[in-house]
Amino acid sequence: MEKSLIRPSFVTQFSCIGGECEDSCCYGWNIHIDKQSYKKTLAHEDLKSLAQTALRKVKKSQQQWAQVVLDAKGACGFLDANQLCQIHAKAGEALLSHTCKTYPRVSHMKDGDRYESLSLSCPEAARTILLKPDAFQFERMSVSHNKAFKATPIWAKKAHDYTIQLLLKPAQPIEHGLTAVGILMKTTERVANGELESSAIDDMFQQLVNLSDNGQLKQHFEGFNKDTETQKMQAFTSIQLWLNTNKIGRGRSRFEQINQAICAMAEDDNKITMGRINQAWQDEALPALAAHQALFSRYLFYYCYDMNFPQVDKLTPSQAFRVMLLDFFMLRCYLAVMAAHKKGLSEHDIILCFQVYHTNRQHKANYSNYVLQLLDRGQFEDLASILTLLS
C-alpha cells in the first residue's frame, strides 16, 4: 500500500547537543531498554562489565525489558566523565535502545500516513521548533506498508486544515486567530454530532475569514470582556500546584526557576494576582518578545500538527479548544512572571518556559481531563468565558 511520510524541517534540522544540553535526557528520568538492546549491550566486549551495574532487568514488556540505573546525581550509568554516552562511543548508534535512539523524535499515524515530529520536552528540540528559521518546511515521501488504519472523519480534516489557516493568517493578532478557531470548533462539534453537514465548516471558515478582513472579528474578541480575573488566578495556581506534585527528577531544577519567579512577584505583600501577571506581560514580556513576533504562531502551528488538533485525547472539538487555550494561557503566564523576574526575556528564558511546561504536562496522566474539570469549576464553560483567558 502506497502511503506517505511527512517530515517538517524542524525534524531534520534537529541535532542533539549532548553534554551542552540545559536539561539532558540522560538525567533524572526512567530510561527503558528493550530486550534486544539489553542482550546486545551485555554481550558487547567493551560494555558488558559496566552493563552489569548500569542496567537493571524489569521485564515489563519487550520494549521495557530493563531500566538504566541512575547514580546519586540522577545521571545515566553509561555517561562518561565528559557526560557523553559510552554505548554510543564504544558501539555506535545501532546498539542504543529504542528510547535513546529516537528521543525526542516522535510520530503519529493519520489515514495510514506517518507524521514525524519532535517533543517540546527537549530544550534543543524546543529551540529548533520555536526559533530556528525555516523550521516549518515540509517534505513528503512515498512509503509502503500494510498496516490497517481508521479513516479520519471529514469534519476533523477540515477543522484541522482551517484551524492552521486561521492561526497563520497574515497580519492578524494571534488572539483574533484563536477567537476564530473557538467559533469554528462550535460548528465543527455540531457537524461531528451529526447536527449539520460538513459543508457548514467550509461556510463558517469563509465567514470567519471575511470577519477578520473587515475588522468584525476584532470586535468579537473585544466583546468577550467578562470579569474572570479571580477564576483565571485560581486556574493558574491550581495547575501550577498540581504540576509541582510531579515526582520526576528531570527538569525539576528548571521548573523551580518558574516557581522562584512566581514567588518573587509576590514578595512585597505575599500576594500574586492576575493583574500583576497581566501587567508584567504588557510591561516586560511583550517588549522582550518583539524580536520573536512569530513565537506563538509557530507554537500553535506545531501544536496543531503534533497533536493532530482537534482530535486530541478523545476530546470533543470544543474540549480540545479549551485545553489549547489553557496551554496558551499557562505559557503566557510563565513568560510574564519570568520576564518580571529577569527584567526581560533571553532566548534561554523563552525556551525554558515552553520546555519546562511541556515536560511537566506530558508527565501528568489524564492532564486534559483535569484541565477540563478545572475550567468547569472556574465557570469557563462557554466560548465567551474561555476566551477571557486571552486577555
MIDRENKOL-220294 format. One record per residue (C-alpha): residue number from 1; x, y, z. Coordinates in Angstrom, 1 decimal. Layout:
<lumke: NUM, east: X, north: Y, up: Z>
...
***
This chain:
<lumke: 1, east: 0.0, north: 0.0, up: 0.0>
<lumke: 2, east: 1.5, north: 3.4, up: -1.1>
<lumke: 3, east: 1.3, north: 5.9, up: 1.7>
<lumke: 4, east: 3.3, north: 9.0, up: 2.7>
<lumke: 5, east: 5.8, north: 10.0, up: 5.3>
<lumke: 6, east: 5.5, north: 13.7, up: 6.2>
<lumke: 7, east: 8.5, north: 15.4, up: 7.8>
<lumke: 8, east: 8.8, north: 19.1, up: 8.8>
<lumke: 9, east: 12.3, north: 20.6, up: 8.5>
<lumke: 10, east: 12.5, north: 21.1, up: 12.3>
<lumke: 11, east: 12.9, north: 17.3, up: 12.5>
<lumke: 12, east: 15.8, north: 17.3, up: 10.0>
<lumke: 13, east: 17.4, north: 20.4, up: 11.5>
<lumke: 14, east: 17.4, north: 19.0, up: 15.0>
<lumke: 15, east: 20.7, north: 17.7, up: 16.3>
<lumke: 16, east: 21.4, north: 16.5, up: 19.9>
<lumke: 17, east: 23.9, north: 18.8, up: 21.7>
<lumke: 18, east: 24.8, north: 16.1, up: 24.2>
<lumke: 19, east: 26.6, north: 17.4, up: 27.3>
<lumke: 20, east: 25.8, north: 21.0, up: 26.5>
<lumke: 21, east: 22.1, north: 20.5, up: 26.9>
<lumke: 22, east: 20.4, north: 22.5, up: 29.7>
<lumke: 23, east: 18.2, north: 19.6, up: 30.6>
<lumke: 24, east: 19.8, north: 16.4, up: 29.4>
<lumke: 25, east: 17.6, north: 13.4, up: 28.8>
<lumke: 26, east: 20.4, north: 11.3, up: 30.3>
<lumke: 27, east: 19.4, north: 12.6, up: 33.8>
<lumke: 28, east: 16.6, north: 12.2, up: 36.2>
<lumke: 29, east: 14.0, north: 10.0, up: 34.4>
<lumke: 30, east: 13.3, north: 6.3, up: 33.8>
<lumke: 31, east: 15.3, north: 5.2, up: 30.7>
<lumke: 32, east: 13.9, north: 2.0, up: 29.5>
<lumke: 33, east: 15.9, north: -0.5, up: 27.5>
<lumke: 34, east: 14.3, north: -3.0, up: 25.1>
<lumke: 35, east: 15.1, north: -6.7, up: 25.3>
<lumke: 36, east: 17.2, north: -6.8, up: 22.2>
<lumke: 37, east: 19.4, north: -3.8, up: 23.2>
<lumke: 38, east: 19.7, north: -5.2, up: 26.7>
<lumke: 39, east: 21.1, north: -8.5, up: 25.4>
<lumke: 40, east: 23.5, north: -6.9, up: 22.9>
<lumke: 41, east: 24.8, north: -4.5, up: 25.5>
<lumke: 42, east: 25.6, north: -7.3, up: 27.9>
<lumke: 43, east: 27.3, north: -9.2, up: 25.1>
<lumke: 44, east: 29.5, north: -6.3, up: 24.0>
<lumke: 45, east: 33.1, north: -6.8, up: 24.9>
<lumke: 46, east: 33.7, north: -3.1, up: 26.0>
<lumke: 47, east: 30.3, north: -2.6, up: 27.7>
<lumke: 48, east: 29.4, north: -5.9, up: 29.4>
<lumke: 49, east: 31.2, north: -5.1, up: 32.7>
<lumke: 50, east: 29.6, north: -1.7, up: 33.0>
<lumke: 51, east: 26.2, north: -3.0, up: 32.0>
<lumke: 52, east: 26.2, north: -5.4, up: 35.0>
<lumke: 53, east: 25.7, north: -2.4, up: 37.3>
<lumke: 54, east: 24.3, north: 0.2, up: 34.9>
<lumke: 55, east: 21.3, north: -1.9, up: 33.9>
<lumke: 56, east: 18.5, north: -3.5, up: 36.0>
<lumke: 57, east: 16.2, north: -6.0, up: 34.5>
<lumke: 58, east: 12.5, north: -5.3, up: 35.0>
<lumke: 59, east: 10.8, north: -7.4, up: 32.2>
<lumke: 60, east: 7.6, north: -5.3, up: 32.0>
<lumke: 61, east: 7.5, north: -5.8, up: 28.2>
<lumke: 62, east: 9.7, north: -6.4, up: 25.2>
<lumke: 63, east: 10.2, north: -2.7, up: 25.0>
<lumke: 64, east: 10.7, north: -2.2, up: 28.7>
<lumke: 65, east: 12.9, north: -5.2, up: 29.4>
<lumke: 66, east: 15.4, north: -3.3, up: 31.5>
<lumke: 67, east: 15.9, north: 0.1, up: 33.1>
<lumke: 68, east: 19.0, north: 2.2, up: 33.4>
<lumke: 69, east: 20.3, north: 2.6, up: 37.0>
<lumke: 70, east: 20.9, north: 6.3, up: 37.8>
<lumke: 71, east: 23.7, north: 7.5, up: 40.0>
<lumke: 72, east: 23.4, north: 9.7, up: 43.1>
<lumke: 73, east: 23.1, north: 12.8, up: 40.9>
<lumke: 74, east: 20.4, north: 11.2, up: 38.7>
<lumke: 75, east: 22.8, north: 10.5, up: 35.8>
<lumke: 76, east: 22.6, north: 7.6, up: 33.4>
<lumke: 77, east: 25.1, north: 4.9, up: 34.4>
<lumke: 78, east: 26.6, north: 4.9, up: 30.9>
<lumke: 79, east: 27.7, north: 8.5, up: 30.9>
<lumke: 80, east: 31.5, north: 9.1, up: 31.0>
<lumke: 81, east: 33.4, north: 11.9, up: 32.7>
<lumke: 82, east: 32.5, north: 14.3, up: 29.8>
<lumke: 83, east: 28.8, north: 13.5, up: 30.1>
<lumke: 84, east: 28.9, north: 11.5, up: 26.8>
<lumke: 85, east: 27.2, north: 8.2, up: 26.2>
<lumke: 86, east: 29.6, north: 5.2, up: 26.4>
<lumke: 87, east: 27.3, north: 3.0, up: 24.5>
<lumke: 88, east: 27.3, north: 5.4, up: 21.5>
<lumke: 89, east: 31.0, north: 6.0, up: 21.8>
<lumke: 90, east: 32.1, north: 2.3, up: 22.0>
<lumke: 91, east: 29.4, north: 0.5, up: 20.0>
<lumke: 92, east: 27.7, north: 3.2, up: 17.8>
<lumke: 93, east: 24.1, north: 4.3, up: 17.4>
<lumke: 94, east: 23.0, north: 0.9, up: 16.3>
<lumke: 95, east: 23.3, north: -0.5, up: 19.9>
<lumke: 96, east: 21.3, north: 2.3, up: 21.5>
<lumke: 97, east: 17.9, north: 1.3, up: 22.9>
<lumke: 98, east: 14.8, north: 2.5, up: 21.0>
<lumke: 99, east: 14.2, north: 5.2, up: 23.6>
<lumke: 100, east: 17.7, north: 6.6, up: 23.4>
<lumke: 101, east: 17.9, north: 6.3, up: 19.6>
<lumke: 102, east: 14.6, north: 8.1, up: 18.9>
<lumke: 103, east: 14.0, north: 10.7, up: 21.7>
<lumke: 104, east: 12.9, north: 13.5, up: 21.2>
<lumke: 105, east: 11.7, north: 12.2, up: 17.9>
<lumke: 106, east: 8.0, north: 11.2, up: 17.9>
<lumke: 107, east: 5.4, north: 10.5, up: 15.2>
<lumke: 108, east: 1.7, north: 9.8, up: 14.7>
<lumke: 109, east: -0.3, north: 8.0, up: 12.1>
<lumke: 110, east: -3.2, north: 9.5, up: 10.2>
<lumke: 111, east: -5.0, north: 7.8, up: 7.4>
<lumke: 112, east: -2.0, north: 5.4, up: 7.0>
<lumke: 113, east: 0.4, north: 8.3, up: 6.6>
<lumke: 114, east: 3.2, north: 8.9, up: 9.1>
<lumke: 115, east: 3.8, north: 12.4, up: 10.5>
<lumke: 116, east: 7.1, north: 12.9, up: 12.2>
<lumke: 117, east: 7.7, north: 15.5, up: 14.9>
<lumke: 118, east: 9.8, north: 16.4, up: 18.0>
<lumke: 119, east: 8.8, north: 16.6, up: 21.7>
<lumke: 120, east: 9.0, north: 20.1, up: 23.3>
<lumke: 121, east: 10.3, north: 18.4, up: 26.5>
<lumke: 122, east: 13.7, north: 18.6, up: 24.9>
<lumke: 123, east: 15.3, north: 22.1, up: 25.1>
<lumke: 124, east: 17.1, north: 21.8, up: 21.8>
<lumke: 125, east: 14.0, north: 20.5, up: 20.1>
<lumke: 126, east: 12.0, north: 23.4, up: 21.5>
<lumke: 127, east: 14.7, north: 25.8, up: 20.3>
<lumke: 128, east: 14.6, north: 24.3, up: 16.8>
<lumke: 129, east: 10.8, north: 24.4, up: 16.6>
<lumke: 130, east: 10.3, north: 27.8, up: 18.1>
<lumke: 131, east: 13.3, north: 29.9, up: 17.0>
<lumke: 132, east: 15.2, north: 28.4, up: 14.0>
<lumke: 133, east: 14.4, north: 29.9, up: 10.6>
<lumke: 134, east: 12.6, north: 27.7, up: 8.1>
<lumke: 135, east: 11.6, north: 25.2, up: 10.7>
<lumke: 136, east: 8.2, north: 24.5, up: 9.1>
<lumke: 137, east: 9.1, north: 23.5, up: 5.6>
<lumke: 138, east: 7.5, north: 20.1, up: 4.9>
<lumke: 139, east: 8.7, north: 17.2, up: 2.7>
<lumke: 140, east: 6.5, north: 14.3, up: 1.7>
<lumke: 141, east: 8.0, north: 10.9, up: 0.8>
<lumke: 142, east: 6.3, north: 7.8, up: -0.5>
<lumke: 143, east: 6.5, north: 4.7, up: 1.7>
<lumke: 144, east: 4.8, north: 1.3, up: 1.6>
<lumke: 145, east: 3.2, north: -0.6, up: 4.4>
<lumke: 146, east: 0.3, north: -3.0, up: 5.0>
<lumke: 147, east: -0.9, north: -1.6, up: 8.4>
<lumke: 148, east: -4.6, north: -1.2, up: 8.9>
<lumke: 149, east: -5.8, north: 2.3, up: 9.7>
<lumke: 150, east: -9.0, north: 4.1, up: 10.6>
<lumke: 151, east: -10.0, north: 6.8, up: 8.2>
<lumke: 152, east: -10.1, north: 10.4, up: 9.6>
<lumke: 153, east: -13.6, north: 11.9, up: 9.6>
<lumke: 154, east: -14.1, north: 14.7, up: 7.1>
<lumke: 155, east: -15.0, north: 17.1, up: 9.8>
<lumke: 156, east: -11.7, north: 16.5, up: 11.5>
<lumke: 157, east: -9.7, north: 17.0, up: 8.3>
<lumke: 158, east: -11.5, north: 20.3, up: 7.5>
<lumke: 159, east: -11.2, north: 21.6, up: 11.1>
<lumke: 160, east: -7.5, north: 20.7, up: 11.3>
<lumke: 161, east: -6.7, north: 22.5, up: 8.0>
<lumke: 162, east: -8.9, north: 25.5, up: 8.6>
<lumke: 163, east: -7.5, north: 26.0, up: 12.2>
<lumke: 164, east: -4.0, north: 26.2, up: 10.9>
<lumke: 165, east: -5.1, north: 28.7, up: 8.2>
<lumke: 166, east: -6.9, north: 30.9, up: 10.8>
<lumke: 167, east: -3.9, north: 30.9, up: 13.2>
<lumke: 168, east: -1.4, north: 31.8, up: 10.5>
<lumke: 169, east: -3.5, north: 34.4, up: 8.7>
<lumke: 170, east: -1.0, north: 37.3, up: 7.9>
<lumke: 171, east: -1.2, north: 40.5, up: 9.9>
<lumke: 172, east: -3.8, north: 39.0, up: 12.3>
<lumke: 173, east: -3.1, north: 39.1, up: 16.0>
<lumke: 174, east: -2.9, north: 35.6, up: 17.4>
<lumke: 175, east: -5.7, north: 36.3, up: 19.9>
<lumke: 176, east: -8.1, north: 37.0, up: 17.0>
<lumke: 177, east: -7.0, north: 33.8, up: 15.3>
<lumke: 178, east: -7.7, north: 31.8, up: 18.4>
<lumke: 179, east: -11.1, north: 33.5, up: 18.7>
<lumke: 180, east: -11.9, north: 32.4, up: 15.2>
<lumke: 181, east: -10.8, north: 28.8, up: 16.0>
<lumke: 182, east: -13.1, north: 28.8, up: 19.0>
<lumke: 183, east: -16.0, north: 29.8, up: 16.9>
<lumke: 184, east: -15.1, north: 27.3, up: 14.2>
<lumke: 185, east: -14.9, north: 24.5, up: 16.8>
<lumke: 186, east: -18.5, north: 25.1, up: 17.8>
<lumke: 187, east: -19.6, north: 24.5, up: 14.3>
<lumke: 188, east: -17.3, north: 21.5, up: 14.0>
<lumke: 189, east: -18.8, north: 19.9, up: 17.1>
<lumke: 190, east: -22.3, north: 20.2, up: 15.6>
<lumke: 191, east: -21.0, north: 18.5, up: 12.4>
<lumke: 192, east: -19.3, north: 15.8, up: 14.5>
<lumke: 193, east: -22.6, north: 15.2, up: 16.3>
<lumke: 194, east: -24.5, north: 14.8, up: 13.0>
<lumke: 195, east: -26.5, north: 18.0, up: 13.5>
<lumke: 196, east: -25.0, north: 19.8, up: 10.4>
<lumke: 197, east: -23.5, north: 18.8, up: 7.1>
<lumke: 198, east: -19.7, north: 19.0, up: 6.8>
<lumke: 199, east: -20.2, north: 21.9, up: 4.3>
<lumke: 200, east: -21.2, north: 24.0, up: 7.4>
<lumke: 201, east: -17.5, north: 24.0, up: 8.4>
<lumke: 202, east: -16.5, north: 25.4, up: 5.0>
<lumke: 203, east: -19.1, north: 28.1, up: 5.2>
<lumke: 204, east: -18.1, north: 29.1, up: 8.8>
<lumke: 205, east: -14.4, north: 29.2, up: 7.8>
<lumke: 206, east: -15.2, north: 31.6, up: 5.0>
<lumke: 207, east: -17.4, north: 33.8, up: 7.3>
<lumke: 208, east: -14.5, north: 34.0, up: 9.8>
<lumke: 209, east: -12.0, north: 35.0, up: 7.0>
<lumke: 210, east: -14.5, north: 37.7, up: 6.0>
<lumke: 211, east: -15.0, north: 38.9, up: 9.6>
<lumke: 212, east: -11.2, north: 39.1, up: 10.0>
<lumke: 213, east: -10.8, north: 41.1, up: 6.8>
<lumke: 214, east: -13.5, north: 43.6, up: 7.7>
<lumke: 215, east: -12.5, north: 44.1, up: 11.3>
<lumke: 216, east: -15.5, north: 42.5, up: 12.9>
<lumke: 217, east: -13.5, north: 39.6, up: 14.3>
<lumke: 218, east: -11.6, north: 42.2, up: 16.3>
<lumke: 219, east: -14.9, north: 43.5, up: 17.7>
<lumke: 220, east: -15.9, north: 39.9, up: 18.6>
<lumke: 221, east: -12.7, north: 39.4, up: 20.5>
<lumke: 222, east: -13.0, north: 42.7, up: 22.4>
<lumke: 223, east: -16.6, north: 41.9, up: 23.2>
<lumke: 224, east: -15.5, north: 39.0, up: 25.4>
<lumke: 225, east: -14.8, north: 41.2, up: 28.4>
<lumke: 226, east: -16.3, north: 39.3, up: 31.3>
<lumke: 227, east: -14.6, north: 39.8, up: 34.6>
<lumke: 228, east: -12.8, north: 36.5, up: 35.3>
<lumke: 229, east: -9.6, north: 37.7, up: 37.0>
<lumke: 230, east: -10.3, north: 35.7, up: 40.1>
<lumke: 231, east: -11.1, north: 32.5, up: 38.2>
<lumke: 232, east: -8.0, north: 32.9, up: 36.0>
<lumke: 233, east: -5.8, north: 33.2, up: 39.0>
<lumke: 234, east: -7.4, north: 30.1, up: 40.6>
<lumke: 235, east: -6.8, north: 28.2, up: 37.3>
<lumke: 236, east: -3.2, north: 29.3, up: 37.2>
<lumke: 237, east: -2.4, north: 28.5, up: 40.8>
<lumke: 238, east: -4.3, north: 25.2, up: 40.7>
<lumke: 239, east: -2.4, north: 23.9, up: 37.7>
<lumke: 240, east: 0.9, north: 25.1, up: 39.0>
<lumke: 241, east: 0.4, north: 23.4, up: 42.3>
<lumke: 242, east: -0.7, north: 20.2, up: 40.5>
<lumke: 243, east: 2.4, north: 20.3, up: 38.3>
<lumke: 244, east: 4.5, north: 20.7, up: 41.5>
<lumke: 245, east: 3.4, north: 17.2, up: 42.6>
<lumke: 246, east: 5.4, north: 15.6, up: 39.7>
<lumke: 247, east: 7.9, north: 13.2, up: 41.2>
<lumke: 248, east: 10.2, north: 13.1, up: 38.2>
<lumke: 249, east: 13.7, north: 14.3, up: 38.7>
<lumke: 250, east: 14.4, north: 15.5, up: 35.2>
<lumke: 251, east: 13.7, north: 19.2, up: 34.7>
<lumke: 252, east: 13.0, north: 19.8, up: 38.4>
<lumke: 253, east: 15.7, north: 22.4, up: 38.9>
<lumke: 254, east: 14.4, north: 24.3, up: 35.8>
<lumke: 255, east: 10.8, north: 24.0, up: 37.0>
<lumke: 256, east: 12.0, north: 25.6, up: 40.3>
<lumke: 257, east: 13.1, north: 28.7, up: 38.3>
<lumke: 258, east: 9.5, north: 29.2, up: 37.3>
<lumke: 259, east: 8.4, north: 28.8, up: 40.9>
<lumke: 260, east: 11.0, north: 31.3, up: 42.1>
<lumke: 261, east: 9.8, north: 33.8, up: 39.5>
<lumke: 262, east: 6.3, north: 33.4, up: 40.8>
<lumke: 263, east: 7.3, north: 33.8, up: 44.4>
<lumke: 264, east: 9.4, north: 36.9, up: 43.5>
<lumke: 265, east: 6.3, north: 38.6, up: 42.1>
<lumke: 266, east: 4.6, north: 38.1, up: 45.5>
<lumke: 267, east: 7.5, north: 39.3, up: 47.6>
<lumke: 268, east: 6.1, north: 42.7, up: 48.6>
<lumke: 269, east: 2.8, north: 41.6, up: 50.2>
<lumke: 270, east: 3.0, north: 37.8, up: 49.8>
<lumke: 271, east: 0.3, north: 38.1, up: 47.2>
<lumke: 272, east: 0.2, north: 37.5, up: 43.5>
<lumke: 273, east: -2.8, north: 38.5, up: 41.3>
<lumke: 274, east: -3.7, north: 38.1, up: 37.7>
<lumke: 275, east: -3.5, north: 41.9, up: 37.4>
<lumke: 276, east: 0.2, north: 41.7, up: 38.3>
<lumke: 277, east: 0.8, north: 38.9, up: 35.8>
<lumke: 278, east: -1.0, north: 40.8, up: 33.1>
<lumke: 279, east: 1.0, north: 44.0, up: 33.9>
<lumke: 280, east: 4.2, north: 42.0, up: 33.7>
<lumke: 281, east: 3.0, north: 40.7, up: 30.3>
<lumke: 282, east: 2.4, north: 44.2, up: 29.0>
<lumke: 283, east: 5.4, north: 45.9, up: 30.5>
<lumke: 284, east: 8.2, north: 43.3, up: 30.4>
<lumke: 285, east: 7.2, north: 40.2, up: 28.3>
<lumke: 286, east: 5.8, north: 41.9, up: 25.2>
<lumke: 287, east: 8.7, north: 44.3, up: 24.6>
<lumke: 288, east: 11.1, north: 41.4, up: 25.2>
<lumke: 289, east: 9.3, north: 39.2, up: 22.7>
<lumke: 290, east: 9.3, north: 41.9, up: 20.0>
<lumke: 291, east: 12.2, north: 40.1, up: 18.3>
<lumke: 292, east: 10.2, north: 36.9, up: 18.3>
<lumke: 293, east: 6.8, north: 38.1, up: 17.0>
<lumke: 294, east: 6.0, north: 34.8, up: 15.3>
<lumke: 295, east: 6.7, north: 32.8, up: 18.6>
<lumke: 296, east: 3.1, north: 31.9, up: 19.4>
<lumke: 297, east: 2.1, north: 31.4, up: 15.8>
<lumke: 298, east: 4.9, north: 28.9, up: 15.4>
<lumke: 299, east: 4.0, north: 27.2, up: 18.7>
<lumke: 300, east: 0.3, north: 26.9, up: 17.8>
<lumke: 301, east: 1.1, north: 25.6, up: 14.3>
<lumke: 302, east: 3.4, north: 23.0, up: 15.9>
<lumke: 303, east: 0.6, north: 22.3, up: 18.5>
<lumke: 304, east: -2.0, north: 21.6, up: 15.8>
<lumke: 305, east: 0.5, north: 19.4, up: 13.8>
<lumke: 306, east: 2.0, north: 17.5, up: 16.7>
<lumke: 307, east: -1.3, north: 16.8, up: 18.5>
<lumke: 308, east: -3.4, north: 16.4, up: 15.3>
<lumke: 309, east: -5.8, north: 19.1, up: 16.6>
<lumke: 310, east: -8.8, north: 18.9, up: 17.1>
<lumke: 311, east: -8.6, north: 15.1, up: 17.5>
<lumke: 312, east: -6.8, north: 15.3, up: 20.9>
<lumke: 313, east: -7.1, north: 12.7, up: 23.7>
<lumke: 314, east: -10.5, north: 11.6, up: 22.5>
<lumke: 315, east: -11.9, north: 15.0, up: 23.3>
<lumke: 316, east: -14.7, north: 16.8, up: 21.5>
<lumke: 317, east: -13.6, north: 19.7, up: 19.3>
<lumke: 318, east: -14.8, north: 22.3, up: 21.8>
<lumke: 319, east: -13.0, north: 20.5, up: 24.6>
<lumke: 320, east: -9.8, north: 20.3, up: 22.6>
<lumke: 321, east: -10.0, north: 24.0, up: 22.0>
<lumke: 322, east: -10.5, north: 24.7, up: 25.7>
<lumke: 323, east: -7.4, north: 22.7, up: 26.5>
<lumke: 324, east: -5.4, north: 24.6, up: 23.8>
<lumke: 325, east: -6.5, north: 27.9, up: 25.3>
<lumke: 326, east: -5.4, north: 26.8, up: 28.8>
<lumke: 327, east: -2.0, north: 25.7, up: 27.4>
<lumke: 328, east: -1.6, north: 29.1, up: 25.7>
<lumke: 329, east: -2.7, north: 30.9, up: 29.0>
<lumke: 330, east: -0.2, north: 29.0, up: 31.2>
<lumke: 331, east: 2.7, north: 29.7, up: 28.8>
<lumke: 332, east: 1.9, north: 33.3, up: 28.7>
<lumke: 333, east: 1.8, north: 33.4, up: 32.5>
<lumke: 334, east: 5.2, north: 31.7, up: 32.6>
<lumke: 335, east: 6.7, north: 34.2, up: 30.2>
<lumke: 336, east: 5.2, north: 37.1, up: 32.1>
<lumke: 337, east: 6.5, north: 36.1, up: 35.6>
<lumke: 338, east: 9.9, north: 35.1, up: 34.2>
<lumke: 339, east: 10.1, north: 38.5, up: 32.3>
<lumke: 340, east: 9.2, north: 40.4, up: 35.5>
<lumke: 341, east: 11.8, north: 38.4, up: 37.5>
<lumke: 342, east: 14.6, north: 38.8, up: 34.9>
<lumke: 343, east: 13.6, north: 42.3, up: 33.7>
<lumke: 344, east: 13.3, north: 40.9, up: 30.2>
<lumke: 345, east: 13.5, north: 37.6, up: 28.4>
<lumke: 346, east: 16.5, north: 36.0, up: 26.8>
<lumke: 347, east: 16.2, north: 33.2, up: 24.3>
<lumke: 348, east: 17.2, north: 30.9, up: 27.1>
<lumke: 349, east: 14.3, north: 32.1, up: 29.2>
<lumke: 350, east: 11.8, north: 31.6, up: 26.4>
<lumke: 351, east: 12.9, north: 28.1, up: 25.8>
<lumke: 352, east: 12.9, north: 27.3, up: 29.5>
<lumke: 353, east: 9.2, north: 28.4, up: 29.8>
<lumke: 354, east: 8.0, north: 26.3, up: 26.9>
<lumke: 355, east: 10.2, north: 23.2, up: 27.6>
<lumke: 356, east: 9.5, north: 23.1, up: 31.4>
<lumke: 357, east: 5.7, north: 23.4, up: 30.9>
<lumke: 358, east: 5.6, north: 20.7, up: 28.3>
<lumke: 359, east: 7.9, north: 18.4, up: 30.3>
<lumke: 360, east: 5.7, north: 18.6, up: 33.3>
<lumke: 361, east: 2.5, north: 18.5, up: 31.2>
<lumke: 362, east: 3.4, north: 15.2, up: 29.5>
<lumke: 363, east: 4.3, north: 13.5, up: 32.8>
<lumke: 364, east: 0.8, north: 14.2, up: 34.1>
<lumke: 365, east: -1.7, north: 11.3, up: 33.5>
<lumke: 366, east: -5.1, north: 12.5, up: 32.4>
<lumke: 367, east: -3.9, north: 16.1, up: 32.0>
<lumke: 368, east: -6.7, north: 17.1, up: 29.6>
<lumke: 369, east: -9.4, north: 15.7, up: 31.8>
<lumke: 370, east: -8.0, north: 17.5, up: 34.9>
<lumke: 371, east: -7.8, north: 20.8, up: 32.9>
<lumke: 372, east: -11.4, north: 20.5, up: 31.7>
<lumke: 373, east: -12.7, north: 19.8, up: 35.2>
<lumke: 374, east: -10.8, north: 22.8, up: 36.5>
<lumke: 375, east: -12.2, north: 25.0, up: 33.8>
<lumke: 376, east: -15.7, north: 23.8, up: 34.6>
<lumke: 377, east: -15.2, north: 24.6, up: 38.3>
<lumke: 378, east: -14.0, north: 28.1, up: 37.3>
<lumke: 379, east: -17.1, north: 28.6, up: 35.1>
<lumke: 380, east: -15.0, north: 28.7, up: 31.9>
<lumke: 381, east: -17.8, north: 26.7, up: 30.2>
<lumke: 382, east: -18.9, north: 28.7, up: 27.2>
<lumke: 383, east: -16.8, north: 30.4, up: 24.4>
<lumke: 384, east: -17.2, north: 33.9, up: 25.9>
<lumke: 385, east: -15.7, north: 32.8, up: 29.2>
<lumke: 386, east: -12.9, north: 30.6, up: 27.9>
<lumke: 387, east: -11.7, north: 33.4, up: 25.5>
<lumke: 388, east: -11.2, north: 35.7, up: 28.5>
<lumke: 389, east: -8.0, north: 33.6, up: 29.1>
<lumke: 390, east: -6.6, north: 35.6, up: 26.2>
<lumke: 391, east: -7.0, north: 39.0, up: 27.8>
***
